């Protein structure tokens, strides 16, 4: 096993009441927020400079299904978590 420490950064969004969704949609729509998310998860400079750097997005199944209707999150690993089998 590699003895080097692995570092990661995480960004997430929630409402003031810790909500992450409302009626199968996001409880907000902020274009600058969407642009920031795309920029930071696809073009993060420190990861691009490292040859082994990879960006990943972790999301629930319903979010993934919603995103597929619009566009796929290219240039990053998509990790889907769900209670469904």
Helices and strands as residue ranges (DSSP letters): H 31-42, H 45-49, E 56-60, H 61-70, E 77-81
